[in-house]
Amino acid sequence: GDGLFDARHDQFEAEAVDIVFLDINMPHMDGLQAAQRIKAHSAHDFVPVIFVTGASETQDLVRGIDAGGDDFLTKPFEEAVLNAKIRAFERIRTLHRNAALLHARERADWAVAQSLLGEVLMGANPGSPALQVDVTAADAFSADVFLAEYSPSGDLNLLLGDFTVHGLAAAFAALPIDAATRAHQDQDLL
């Protein structure tokens, strides 16, 4: 890579960068390549790249956006326009960060709920070498039910259920079926 860009890239990695302004035609590295590297490095955070260029050719502007640029300013530009674009990208960055936090929280909640539901729905099934089950959800969660219980006569009773909807709410819908089935089995044993 280019030594000057590598030094600036190290600086980019070391400091929190809120916004990047690039020229398409730079002396040491093409602005398009720089935008691609910046976007690859900041894939988990939204760092807007704005091309500042004297070129007003549509092809250059399209290439800049296609390379990962988020917007452009054509020189000379008004300070008011620059400030408005910065405020707009601050709003987008805030939305991106809020969405990332919600997604991380959702993944953690799903992991806990999936573990709990797995224990409740599948954990009560008896162990048997004749019983090999693989319930693979089409989504992160499903309300698919597989319940097994031995009857008083020693028969192995199975209940298979496939809900048409998926997700956490549907998975919780399987809990009453499990409770009703287990309660019915307990009454048969009395």
Disulfide bonds with the S-S distance in Angstrom:
none
